[in-house]
Amino acid sequence: MGEARGRELSHDLAMNGNPKIYVVEDDLDIARLIRHNLESAGFRVRSYTGTANVLPDAQKERPSLLLLDIMIPGGDGLELCRQVRGSGSPLAATPIVFLTAKTAEADRVLGLESGADDYITKPFSPRELLARIKAVLRRCEGPLAPASISAGELEIDAAAMTLSVRGETVTTTATEFRLLHYLAQHSGRVFTRDQILDAVWKETTFVSPRSVDVYVRKLREKIEDDPERPRYLKTVRGTGYRFEVPK
C-alpha cells in the first residue's frame, strides 16, 4: 500500500499538479483559514461542510489526503473514516488526518482506532497543521526494504505495500504497514515505544508513545487469531514490543 500508494501519489502529481486535499469542516472561518494555508503551501483543496458527498467524490477523484473534523452535519468524521477504510477500493489506503475540538485522550485513541494516520486538536497552529500533513504524506511515500518478508502465515510485500494473512489480503493504513514491516524486519528484537516512534513516524514532535499502543492493537486485530493472546506482536512488559515468528 504505502510504496504503491507513493507511486500512485507521484502519478497523481504528474497528471494533476499538486496534491489535492479534501477538507471536511463545517465552521466556515476555520475552513477558510485551512484552505488559505494549504493553498499557500501548494496544495489543492476541495472543501465540504458535511459528509454527504465526500465518499462519492473521493471515489471519482481520489484525494491525496482527507482532513476531517469529527462533529459535522450529516454524520461524523469517525464514521466517514470507517467508510473510507472499509471501502474495499484503492480509496481505503488514502491518508486521513482528524482536526477536531475533541481533545480527550479517549477521543484521540478512538480516532486512531478508526483508521486515522494522525489526530490534531483545535485550536491549532497553521504551521503545525502543515508540518503534520506533510509528515503523513512523506510516511506514505518513502521506500521500504527488504522488499518481501514471509513470517508464519504473514506475507509482507513492501514493493506493493500489501499484507496477506493466511492467503487473504488485509487492508492496512500506511502507518500500520510501516510499523508491522519494521518490527518483522527485526524479528526477535525488543523495541521501546520511543525507538519505534523514531523509526516509523520519524517526525515525532507531535506524536506520543500512546500512539504506538493504539497501532499495535489495531495490527493484532488484523493478523492475530486471538488478539488477546498474540503470537506475532508480543508485549515485553516494562519495555515495549517484539515481533516473533510462531513455531
LINWO-V328589 format. One record per backbone hydrogen bond with DSSP energy under -1.0 kcal/mol. NH is the residue of the N-H (numbers start at 0). CO is the residue of the C=O. Records with the same first field share a line. If there is no record, write none. Layout:
BEGIN
NH = CO ; CO
END
This chain:
BEGIN
4 = 0
5 = 1
6 = 2
7 = 3
8 = 4
9 = 5
10 = 6
11 = 7
12 = 8
13 = 9
14 = 10
15 = 11
16 = 12
20 = 43
21 = 64
22 = 45
23 = 66
24 = 47
30 = 26
31 = 27
32 = 28
33 = 29
34 = 30
35 = 31
36 = 32
37 = 33
38 = 34
39 = 35
40 = 36
41 = 38
42 = 37
43 = 18
45 = 20
47 = 22
50 = 72
53 = 50
56 = 52
57 = 53
58 = 54
59 = 55
60 = 56
63 = 19
64 = 19
65 = 94
66 = 21
67 = 96
68 = 23
71 = 69
76 = 69
79 = 75
80 = 76
81 = 77
82 = 78
83 = 79
84 = 80
85 = 81
86 = 83
91 = 88
92 = 89
93 = 90
96 = 65
97 = 117
98 = 67
99 = 119
107 = 103
108 = 104
109 = 105
110 = 106
111 = 107
112 = 108
113 = 109
114 = 111
115 = 110
116 = 95
117 = 95
119 = 97
121 = 99
128 = 124
129 = 125
130 = 126
131 = 127
132 = 128
133 = 129
134 = 130
135 = 131
136 = 132
137 = 133
138 = 134
139 = 135
141 = 137
148 = 155
150 = 153
153 = 150
154 = 163
155 = 148
156 = 161
157 = 146
158 = 146
160 = 156
161 = 156
163 = 154
164 = 167
165 = 152
167 = 164
169 = 162
176 = 172
177 = 173
178 = 174
179 = 175
180 = 176
181 = 177
182 = 178
183 = 179
184 = 180
185 = 181
186 = 183
187 = 242
188 = 185
190 = 240
195 = 191
196 = 192
197 = 193
198 = 194
199 = 195
200 = 196
201 = 196
202 = 200
203 = 201
210 = 207
212 = 208
213 = 209
214 = 210
215 = 211
216 = 212
217 = 213
218 = 214
219 = 215
220 = 216
222 = 218
223 = 219
228 = 225
233 = 231 ; 241
235 = 239
238 = 235
239 = 235
240 = 190
241 = 233
243 = 231
END
